[in-house]
Amino acid sequence: MGFPFPLKHVCSIQKHNCTCFVSTKLSERKIEDSCFSRQPAKTLWYDRPRYVFLEFCVEDSIDVKVDIQDYWVIFSCKNVDGVEFYNKIDFYARVNSKDSQNKRSGRSITCFMRKWKEKVAWPRLTKENIKPAWLFVDFDNWRDWEGDEEVEKVMVEEYAELLQKVTHKDPPPTMDDLDDFRTRVLWCRPAELPREREAPLPGFYVGLQDTILFPEGGGQPDDRGLIEDIPVLRVTRQGAEALHFVQTPLEPGSEVLLSLDWDRRFDHMQQHSGQHLITAIADLMFGFKTTSWELGRQRSIIELDTPSMTKEQVVALEENVNEKIRAHIPVTVKEFSDGDPEVEMVRTRGLPDDHTGPVRIVSIEDVDDNMCCGTHVSNLSQLQVIKLLGTEKGKKNKTNLVFLAGNRVLKSVEWSHSTEKTLTSLLKNGPEEHVEAVKRLQNSVKMLQKNNLNLLRDLAVLTAQSFKSNPNRDQLFVLHRKDGDTEFMNIIANEIGMDETLLFLTVGDEKEAGLFLLAGPIKIVENLGPRVAEILEGKGAGKRGRFQGKANRMSRRAEAQALLQEFIDHQSSEV
């Protein structure tokens, strides 16, 4: 499906008879109106006869997103310290978003909004007559309009010239450029790459004059590759630019060699073209519309606008899409001007409001025409095969269809065969008997667990009786058992009794996390329970002479025992 962004520059690259399409200059995507855990950026504004100027004051900004609409603007970014900024401004009057631009500098981001009604002064920037605390008039640039139109014209023309320099492109790369593509570094700035459950990775964002690496978006992950011998760890889109994240700085103006991880690219081509085919046939056969899709690391998912899908429908769909693959159907790309009647005939979720330039259509001959700028094969035969793994319940009464395409099917078969061989060796029987053998093992394990639980209960009773039968027993009873559980500890506490004896019982790994129970006289437990939990770096709760919970540092049991013994000794000395 992909994402229907307009293309500033598209390069068509062929390798192994596969055609892929890479966009390096994509239009702005609409920024979601979400400001959770963000703060507004200081904003300056001033009025001109034809334009309204906005300046968001953020130094060394990264991940800048600006969405200018006719009645509002949304701005968001981060600074080098990771602070997130977010502003939404509802305009005093309408602007012409199609003729409005923005530019970034090291100190701020400036927006040029073309007025819908020129030469009409704005007394304020905002729709409501309430000035936000972060909004200020830029008095350095605020002046009378007389003779000002020429100044304004020069400012806008200078900005247009800057855009022209940035977006200038050489001729598109040829098929041979995939392995040997040279381009030029436009800029390089410090950045951080966010990572799940880890600290951000420090490095640099690099802007190139042109690129053969596809930025993430539209359900499709980004490409990987090398700039010279420096790994490109992420390619993202910021406005009309592709940002290449590396850990080594590059000199602006230098010419560099850019290479592509072809295996990753071809995998994405197979999955993306496979999604187009499945989406088209599911709609044709059953009227199921695709509402979204995700290209995952191991499997891909298509969200269908239907509450359910039968097994028979899944089988029929799989047979049909594989027939199309065997039919050797071409996949081609066509470009149309915006407003061309042909565009109205294709499958799409619409163009962004700020779209400019040609509209790109990916066509599967006599099967599907879809607006897309993703990477694709040049013939369905290059998909090899598609396997539908089944369905899962989706969100909002929809169904997720899980699939594999191309080499992923072969890898899945290879993994399944390897697993089958291992199970055959372990279970000592053939593949057709694996399921029954595993069921028998599961039943045996359940029986052993039940017997072990009964033995553990008996052991708890015997442990308690052994302690009670000792005429010289201590006032403090301490026990740790690695394979015990909560029931084991409570049986011991019940059997011994808690009126005269203080019990400190623990179960689990001796050096890591586990469970604990402190039982005994109510007032003593209420006093010492929270202190024991604190020593064990855990949490717990108690009532009626029992305080139990989870311990994160069982290695500190000796410290807790020492605390309890000290309390018992002190109590005995007072008596």
C-alpha positions as CSV (number, residue, x, y, z in Angstrom):
1,M,0.0,0.0,0.0
2,G,2.7,2.5,1.0
3,F,2.1,6.2,1.7
4,P,0.9,8.5,-1.1
5,F,3.4,11.3,-0.7
6,P,4.4,13.5,-3.7
7,L,7.9,12.9,-5.0
8,K,10.4,15.6,-5.5
9,H,12.8,13.1,-7.0
10,V,12.4,9.4,-7.7
11,C,15.1,7.1,-8.8
12,S,14.4,3.8,-10.6
13,I,17.0,1.1,-9.9
14,Q,17.1,-2.4,-11.4
15,K,18.9,-5.4,-10.0
16,H,18.2,-9.1,-10.4
17,N,15.4,-8.1,-12.7
18,C,13.7,-6.2,-9.9
19,T,12.6,-2.6,-10.0
20,C,12.5,-0.6,-6.8
21,F,11.6,3.0,-6.3
22,V,13.2,5.3,-3.8
23,S,12.0,8.8,-2.8
24,T,14.5,11.1,-1.2
25,K,12.4,14.2,-1.1
26,L,8.9,13.6,0.4
27,S,6.3,16.1,1.3
28,E,5.3,17.0,4.8
29,R,3.1,14.5,6.5
30,K,0.3,15.7,8.7
31,I,1.5,16.0,12.3
32,E,-0.7,14.5,14.9
33,D,-2.3,16.9,17.4
34,S,-0.7,15.5,20.5
35,C,1.3,17.4,23.1
36,F,1.7,14.9,25.8
37,S,4.8,15.5,27.9
38,R,5.9,18.4,25.6
39,Q,6.4,22.1,26.2
40,P,5.7,25.0,23.8
41,A,8.6,26.7,22.0
42,K,9.0,30.5,22.4
43,T,7.5,32.0,19.3
44,L,7.9,35.4,17.6
45,W,5.6,36.7,14.9
46,Y,5.2,39.8,12.7
47,D,2.8,41.0,10.0
48,R,3.5,41.9,6.4
49,P,1.2,43.0,3.5
50,R,1.3,39.5,1.8
51,Y,2.8,37.2,4.5
52,V,2.6,36.5,8.2
53,F,6.0,35.4,9.6
54,L,6.5,33.0,12.5
55,E,9.7,32.1,14.2
56,F,9.9,29.1,16.6
57,C,13.0,29.7,18.7
58,V,14.7,26.4,19.3
59,E,18.4,26.1,19.0
60,D,20.0,23.0,17.3
61,S,16.6,21.5,16.6
62,I,16.1,17.9,15.4
63,D,13.1,15.9,14.2
64,V,11.4,19.1,13.0
65,K,7.9,18.8,11.8
66,V,5.8,21.7,10.5
67,D,2.2,21.3,9.2
68,I,0.8,24.5,7.8
69,Q,-2.9,24.4,7.0
70,D,-5.3,27.2,5.9
71,Y,-6.5,27.9,9.4
72,W,-3.8,26.6,11.7
73,V,-0.2,25.4,12.0
74,I,1.3,22.6,14.1
75,F,5.0,22.6,15.0
76,S,7.0,20.0,16.9
77,C,10.7,19.2,17.3
78,K,13.4,18.2,19.9
79,N,16.6,20.0,20.9
80,V,20.0,18.3,21.5
81,D,19.1,17.7,25.2
82,G,16.0,15.6,24.1
83,V,13.5,18.2,25.2
84,E,10.3,18.0,23.1
85,F,8.5,21.1,21.8
86,Y,5.0,21.4,20.5
87,N,2.9,24.4,19.4
88,K,-0.5,24.6,17.8
89,I,-1.7,28.0,16.6
90,D,-5.2,28.7,15.2
91,F,-4.8,31.7,12.9
92,Y,-6.6,35.0,13.1
93,A,-7.5,34.7,9.5
94,R,-7.1,32.2,6.6
95,V,-3.8,31.7,4.9
96,N,-2.9,30.0,1.6
97,S,-1.2,26.8,2.8
98,K,-0.3,25.8,-0.7
99,D,1.9,28.9,-1.0
100,S,3.4,28.8,2.5
101,Q,6.9,27.5,3.4
102,N,9.2,27.0,6.4
103,K,13.0,26.9,6.8
104,R,15.3,25.7,9.6
105,S,18.5,27.4,10.9
106,G,20.7,26.6,13.8
107,R,18.8,28.9,16.1
108,S,15.2,28.7,15.0
109,I,12.5,27.5,12.5
110,T,10.9,30.3,10.4
111,C,7.5,29.9,8.6
112,F,6.2,32.1,5.8
113,M,2.4,32.0,5.6
114,R,0.8,33.6,2.5
115,K,-2.3,35.6,3.5
116,W,-5.5,34.6,1.8
117,K,-6.5,38.2,1.7
118,E,-3.4,40.3,1.0
119,K,-2.8,43.8,2.3
120,V,-5.3,43.2,5.2
121,A,-3.5,43.8,8.5
122,W,-3.7,41.2,11.3
123,P,-4.1,42.8,14.7
124,R,-3.0,39.5,16.3
125,L,-1.8,36.1,15.3
126,T,-4.3,33.9,17.1
127,K,-8.0,33.3,16.4
128,E,-8.9,33.9,20.0
129,N,-8.2,37.2,21.6
130,I,-6.0,35.5,24.3
131,K,-2.2,35.7,24.0
132,P,-0.4,32.6,25.0
133,A,2.5,33.2,27.4
134,W,5.0,31.8,24.9
135,L,3.9,34.1,22.0
136,F,5.6,37.4,21.4
137,V,5.6,40.2,18.8
138,D,8.9,40.4,16.9
139,F,9.4,44.2,17.3
140,D,12.7,44.1,15.5
141,N,10.9,43.2,12.3
142,W,7.6,44.9,12.9
143,R,7.3,48.1,10.9
144,D,4.9,50.2,8.9
145,W,3.8,48.7,5.6
146,E,4.7,51.7,3.5
147,G,7.4,50.6,1.0
148,D,7.7,47.3,2.7
149,E,6.3,45.1,0.0
150,E,9.7,45.1,-1.9
151,V,11.5,44.1,1.3
152,E,9.0,41.3,1.8
153,K,9.4,40.2,-1.8
154,V,13.2,40.0,-1.4
155,M,12.9,37.9,1.8
156,V,10.6,35.4,0.2
157,E,12.6,35.2,-3.0
158,E,15.8,34.6,-1.0
159,Y,14.0,31.7,0.7
160,A,12.8,30.3,-2.6
161,E,16.4,30.4,-3.9
162,L,17.6,28.5,-0.8
163,L,14.9,25.8,-1.4
164,Q,16.0,25.5,-5.0
165,K,19.6,24.9,-4.0
166,V,18.6,22.3,-1.4
167,T,16.2,20.4,-3.8
168,H,18.3,20.5,-6.9
169,K,18.9,17.0,-8.2
170,D,21.2,15.5,-10.8
171,P,19.7,13.0,-13.3
172,P,18.2,9.9,-11.6
173,P,20.7,7.0,-10.9
174,T,20.9,4.2,-13.4
175,M,20.6,0.4,-12.6
176,D,24.4,0.3,-12.1
177,D,24.3,2.9,-9.4
178,L,23.0,0.5,-6.8
179,D,26.4,-0.8,-6.1
180,D,28.4,2.3,-6.9
181,F,26.4,5.5,-6.2
182,R,28.2,8.7,-5.5
183,T,26.6,11.8,-3.9
184,R,27.6,14.8,-1.9
185,V,27.2,15.6,1.8
186,L,25.0,18.7,2.3
187,W,25.1,19.0,6.1
188,C,26.0,17.0,9.2
189,R,24.8,17.7,12.7
190,P,24.9,15.9,16.1
191,A,21.8,13.8,16.9
192,E,20.7,10.9,19.0
193,L,19.0,7.7,17.9
194,P,16.2,6.6,20.3
195,R,16.3,2.9,21.4
196,E,13.8,0.8,23.3
197,R,14.9,0.0,26.8
198,E,18.3,1.5,26.2
199,A,19.9,5.0,26.4
200,P,19.8,6.9,23.1
201,L,22.7,6.2,20.7
202,P,24.8,9.3,20.1
203,G,25.7,10.1,16.6
204,F,25.0,12.4,13.6
205,Y,22.2,13.1,11.1
206,V,23.6,13.5,7.6
207,G,21.8,15.1,4.7
208,L,22.9,14.1,1.2
209,Q,22.4,15.7,-2.2
210,D,20.7,12.5,-3.3
211,T,20.3,9.0,-1.9
212,I,19.3,5.5,-2.9
213,L,18.3,4.6,0.7
214,F,14.5,4.6,1.4
215,P,13.4,6.4,4.6
216,E,10.9,4.6,6.9
217,G,7.2,5.4,6.6
218,G,3.9,4.2,5.3
219,G,4.2,0.9,7.0
220,Q,7.5,0.1,5.4
221,P,10.8,0.1,7.4
222,D,13.8,2.0,6.1
223,D,16.8,0.8,4.2
224,R,20.3,0.1,5.5
225,G,23.6,0.7,3.8
226,L,27.0,2.4,4.0
227,I,28.3,5.9,3.4
228,E,31.9,5.0,2.4
229,D,32.6,2.4,5.2
230,I,30.4,4.0,7.8
231,P,27.2,2.1,8.6
232,V,23.9,3.9,8.2
233,L,21.9,2.8,11.2
234,R,18.6,4.6,10.4
235,V,17.0,6.6,7.5
236,T,14.1,8.8,8.5
237,R,12.1,11.5,6.8
238,Q,12.0,15.1,8.1
239,G,9.8,17.2,5.9
240,A,11.3,17.0,2.4
241,E,14.6,15.5,3.5
242,A,16.0,12.0,4.2
243,L,18.1,11.9,7.3
244,H,20.9,9.3,7.5
245,F,21.9,8.4,11.0
246,V,25.6,7.5,11.4
247,Q,28.1,7.4,14.4
248,T,30.9,9.2,12.5
249,P,30.7,12.8,11.4
250,L,31.0,13.6,7.7
251,E,32.4,16.8,6.1
252,P,29.7,18.9,4.4
253,G,30.6,19.4,0.7
254,S,32.6,16.1,0.5
255,E,31.7,13.5,-2.2
256,V,30.9,10.1,-0.8
257,L,30.2,6.6,-2.0
258,L,26.8,5.3,-0.9
259,S,25.9,1.6,-1.0
260,L,22.8,-0.4,-0.2
261,D,22.0,-3.5,1.8
262,W,20.3,-5.3,-1.1
263,D,19.1,-8.3,0.9
264,R,17.1,-6.1,3.2
265,R,15.8,-4.0,0.3
266,F,14.7,-7.0,-1.8
267,D,12.9,-8.4,1.3
268,H,10.9,-5.2,1.7
269,M,10.1,-5.1,-2.0
270,Q,8.7,-8.7,-1.8
271,Q,6.6,-7.9,1.3
272,H,5.3,-4.6,0.0
273,S,4.3,-5.9,-3.5
274,G,2.8,-8.9,-1.8
275,Q,0.7,-6.6,0.3
276,H,-0.6,-4.8,-2.8
277,L,-1.5,-8.1,-4.4
278,I,-3.3,-9.5,-1.3
279,T,-5.1,-6.2,-0.7
280,A,-6.4,-6.1,-4.3
281,I,-7.6,-9.7,-4.5
282,A,-9.2,-9.6,-1.0
283,D,-11.2,-6.6,-2.2
284,L,-12.1,-8.3,-5.5
285,M,-13.1,-11.6,-4.1
286,F,-14.8,-10.6,-0.8
287,G,-15.1,-6.8,-0.7
288,F,-12.7,-6.6,2.2
289,K,-11.0,-3.2,2.2
290,T,-7.5,-2.7,3.6
291,T,-7.3,0.0,6.2
292,S,-3.7,-0.3,7.2
293,W,-0.7,-2.7,7.1
294,E,2.6,-3.3,8.8
295,L,5.8,-4.8,7.4
296,G,7.3,-6.6,10.4
297,R,10.7,-8.1,11.0
298,Q,9.5,-11.7,10.7
299,R,5.9,-11.4,9.4
300,S,3.6,-8.8,7.9
301,I,0.0,-7.9,8.8
302,I,-2.8,-6.4,6.7
303,E,-5.7,-4.9,8.6
304,L,-9.0,-5.7,6.8
305,D,-12.2,-3.9,7.4
306,T,-14.2,-7.0,8.3
307,P,-15.0,-8.5,11.7
308,S,-14.0,-12.0,10.7
309,M,-12.7,-14.1,7.9
310,T,-13.4,-17.9,7.5
311,K,-10.7,-20.5,7.0
312,E,-12.2,-21.2,3.6
313,Q,-11.8,-17.6,2.6
314,V,-8.2,-17.6,3.7
315,V,-7.5,-20.7,1.6
316,A,-9.3,-19.3,-1.5
317,L,-7.4,-16.0,-1.2
318,E,-4.0,-17.7,-0.9
319,E,-4.7,-19.9,-4.0
320,N,-5.8,-16.8,-6.0
321,V,-2.8,-14.6,-5.2
322,N,-0.3,-17.5,-5.9
323,E,-2.1,-18.0,-9.3
324,K,-1.3,-14.4,-10.1
325,I,2.3,-14.9,-9.1
326,R,2.6,-17.9,-11.4
327,A,1.0,-15.8,-14.2
328,H,4.2,-13.7,-14.4
329,I,2.2,-10.4,-14.3
330,P,4.3,-7.2,-14.7
331,V,4.4,-4.5,-12.0
332,T,4.9,-1.0,-13.5
333,V,5.1,2.6,-12.3
334,K,3.2,5.5,-13.9
335,E,3.3,9.2,-13.1
336,F,0.4,11.6,-13.6
337,S,-0.1,15.2,-13.0
338,D,-2.3,16.1,-10.0
339,G,-5.9,16.4,-11.2
340,D,-5.5,13.9,-14.1
341,P,-8.7,11.9,-14.5
342,E,-6.6,8.7,-14.4
343,V,-5.7,9.4,-10.7
344,E,-9.4,9.2,-9.7
345,M,-9.5,5.6,-10.9
346,V,-6.9,4.2,-8.6
347,R,-7.0,2.8,-5.1
348,T,-5.9,5.4,-2.6
349,R,-6.6,7.0,0.8
350,G,-6.0,10.4,-0.7
351,L,-3.2,12.9,-1.1
352,P,-1.9,15.2,1.6
353,D,-3.3,18.7,1.4
354,D,0.1,20.1,0.7
355,H,0.9,17.8,-2.2
356,T,2.8,19.1,-5.1
357,G,4.3,17.5,-8.2
358,P,3.4,14.3,-10.1
359,V,1.3,11.5,-8.6
360,R,3.0,8.1,-8.7
361,I,0.9,5.0,-9.4
362,V,2.1,1.4,-8.9
363,S,0.2,-0.9,-11.3
364,I,-0.2,-4.7,-11.2
365,E,-1.4,-5.3,-14.8
366,D,-5.1,-5.9,-14.9
367,V,-5.2,-6.5,-11.1
368,D,-4.6,-3.2,-9.3
369,D,-3.6,0.4,-9.5
370,N,-2.5,2.0,-6.3
371,M,-1.0,5.4,-5.3
372,C,2.3,4.5,-3.6
373,C,6.0,5.6,-3.4
374,G,7.3,2.4,-1.7
375,T,9.8,-0.1,-3.1
376,H,8.4,-2.9,-5.3
377,V,9.4,-5.8,-7.6
378,S,9.0,-5.4,-11.4
379,N,7.0,-8.6,-11.9
380,L,4.8,-10.7,-9.6
381,S,7.0,-13.8,-10.4
382,Q,9.7,-12.2,-8.3
383,L,7.5,-12.7,-5.2
384,Q,8.0,-16.5,-5.7
385,V,5.2,-17.5,-3.3
386,I,2.8,-16.0,-0.7
387,K,1.8,-17.9,2.5
388,L,-1.2,-16.7,4.5
389,L,-0.5,-17.8,8.1
390,G,-4.1,-17.0,9.3
391,T,-6.0,-14.2,11.0
392,E,-6.0,-12.5,14.3
393,K,-8.6,-10.3,16.0
394,G,-7.9,-6.7,15.1
395,K,-8.9,-3.3,16.6
396,K,-12.3,-1.8,16.2
397,N,-14.1,-4.9,14.8
398,K,-11.4,-5.5,12.2
399,T,-9.4,-8.5,11.2
400,N,-5.6,-8.8,10.9
401,L,-4.4,-11.1,8.1
402,V,-0.9,-12.4,8.7
403,F,1.3,-13.3,5.7
404,L,4.8,-14.1,4.4
405,A,6.1,-13.4,0.9
406,G,9.1,-14.6,-1.1
407,N,12.3,-15.5,0.7
408,R,10.5,-15.3,4.1
409,V,8.4,-18.3,3.1
410,L,11.6,-20.2,2.3
411,K,13.2,-19.2,5.6
412,S,10.1,-20.3,7.4
413,V,10.1,-23.7,5.8
414,E,13.8,-24.1,6.6
415,W,13.2,-23.2,10.2
416,S,10.2,-25.5,10.5
417,H,12.1,-28.4,8.9
418,S,15.0,-27.8,11.3
419,T,12.6,-27.8,14.3
420,E,11.0,-31.0,13.0
421,K,14.3,-32.8,12.8
422,T,15.2,-31.7,16.4
423,L,11.9,-32.9,17.7
424,T,12.2,-36.2,15.9
425,S,15.6,-36.7,17.6
426,L,14.3,-35.7,21.1
427,L,10.9,-37.5,21.0
428,K,12.2,-40.6,19.2
429,N,9.3,-40.8,16.8
430,G,8.2,-39.5,13.4
431,P,6.8,-36.0,12.7
432,E,3.3,-37.4,12.4
433,E,3.5,-38.5,16.1
434,H,5.0,-35.3,17.5
435,V,1.8,-33.8,18.8
436,E,0.6,-36.9,20.6
437,A,4.1,-37.3,22.1
438,V,4.1,-33.7,23.4
439,K,0.6,-34.2,24.9
440,R,1.8,-37.3,26.8
441,L,4.8,-35.4,28.1
442,Q,2.6,-32.5,29.2
443,N,0.3,-34.9,31.2
444,S,3.4,-36.4,32.8
445,V,4.7,-33.0,33.8
446,K,1.4,-32.1,35.3
447,M,1.3,-35.3,37.3
448,L,4.9,-34.7,38.5
449,Q,4.1,-31.2,39.5
450,K,1.1,-32.4,41.5
451,N,3.1,-35.0,43.3
452,N,5.9,-32.5,44.0
453,L,3.3,-30.1,45.4
454,N,2.0,-32.8,47.7
455,L,5.5,-33.7,48.8
456,L,6.3,-30.0,49.5
457,R,3.2,-29.7,51.7
458,D,4.2,-32.8,53.6
459,L,7.7,-31.4,54.0
460,A,6.3,-28.2,55.4
461,V,4.3,-30.1,58.0
462,L,7.3,-32.2,59.0
463,T,9.5,-29.1,59.2
464,A,7.1,-27.4,61.5
465,Q,6.6,-30.5,63.7
466,S,10.4,-31.0,64.0
467,F,10.7,-27.4,65.3
468,K,7.8,-27.7,67.7
469,S,9.2,-31.0,69.1
470,N,12.5,-29.4,70.1
471,P,12.3,-28.4,73.8
472,N,15.1,-25.9,73.3
473,R,13.7,-24.2,70.3
474,D,14.5,-20.5,69.7
475,Q,12.1,-17.6,69.6
476,L,13.2,-16.9,66.0
477,F,12.6,-19.6,63.3
478,V,14.4,-18.9,60.0
479,L,14.2,-21.1,56.8
480,H,14.9,-20.7,53.1
481,R,13.9,-23.2,50.4
482,K,14.7,-22.6,46.7
483,D,11.8,-24.6,45.3
484,G,9.2,-23.5,47.8
485,D,6.2,-21.3,47.3
486,T,3.7,-19.1,49.3
487,E,1.7,-22.1,50.3
488,F,4.8,-23.8,51.7
489,M,5.6,-20.9,53.9
490,N,2.0,-20.4,55.1
491,I,1.7,-24.1,56.0
492,I,4.8,-23.9,58.2
493,A,3.4,-20.7,59.9
494,N,0.1,-22.3,60.6
495,E,1.6,-25.5,62.0
496,I,4.1,-23.7,64.3
497,G,1.8,-21.0,65.4
498,M,2.6,-17.3,65.7
499,D,1.8,-16.5,69.3
500,E,5.2,-17.0,70.8
501,T,7.5,-17.6,67.8
502,L,8.7,-15.1,65.2
503,L,9.1,-16.8,61.7
504,F,11.2,-15.5,58.8
505,L,10.6,-17.7,55.8
506,T,11.9,-17.2,52.2
507,V,11.6,-19.1,48.9
508,G,13.2,-18.6,45.5
509,D,16.7,-18.0,44.1
510,E,19.2,-17.3,46.9
511,K,20.9,-14.3,45.2
512,E,18.1,-12.8,43.1
513,A,14.3,-12.3,43.5
514,G,12.0,-14.4,45.6
515,L,9.2,-14.3,48.2
516,F,9.3,-13.8,51.9
517,L,7.0,-14.2,54.9
518,L,7.4,-12.7,58.3
519,A,4.9,-14.1,60.8
520,G,4.5,-13.9,64.6
521,P,3.0,-11.6,67.3
522,I,0.9,-8.9,65.6
523,K,2.7,-5.8,67.0
524,I,6.2,-7.2,66.3
525,V,5.3,-8.1,62.7
526,E,3.6,-4.7,62.2
527,N,6.9,-3.0,63.4
528,L,9.5,-5.2,61.6
529,G,7.6,-6.2,58.4
530,P,8.2,-3.0,56.5
531,R,11.9,-2.9,57.7
532,V,12.5,-6.4,56.4
533,A,10.9,-5.5,53.0
534,E,13.2,-2.5,52.8
535,I,16.3,-4.5,53.5
536,L,15.3,-7.0,50.8
537,E,14.5,-4.1,48.4
538,G,11.0,-5.5,48.0
539,K,7.4,-4.7,48.7
540,G,4.8,-6.3,50.8
541,A,1.7,-6.0,53.0
542,G,0.4,-7.6,56.1
543,K,-2.4,-8.2,58.5
544,R,-3.1,-10.4,61.6
545,G,0.4,-11.2,62.3
546,R,1.6,-11.9,58.8
547,F,3.7,-9.7,56.5
548,Q,4.5,-11.1,53.1
549,G,5.7,-9.9,49.7
550,K,8.3,-10.0,47.0
551,A,12.0,-9.6,47.6
552,N,14.3,-8.3,44.8
553,R,17.6,-8.9,46.7
554,M,17.4,-12.3,48.4
555,S,21.2,-12.1,48.9
556,R,20.5,-9.7,51.8
557,R,18.5,-12.3,53.8
558,A,21.3,-12.4,56.4
559,E,20.9,-8.7,57.1
560,A,17.2,-9.1,57.7
561,Q,17.8,-12.1,60.0
562,A,20.3,-10.1,62.0
563,L,17.8,-7.3,62.4
564,L,15.2,-9.8,63.7
565,Q,17.7,-11.6,66.0
566,E,18.8,-8.2,67.5
567,F,15.1,-7.4,68.2
568,I,14.6,-10.8,69.9
569,D,17.8,-10.4,72.0
570,H,16.8,-6.9,73.1
571,Q,13.3,-8.1,74.0
572,S,14.8,-11.0,76.0
573,S,17.2,-8.7,77.9
574,E,14.3,-6.5,79.0
575,V,12.5,-9.4,80.4
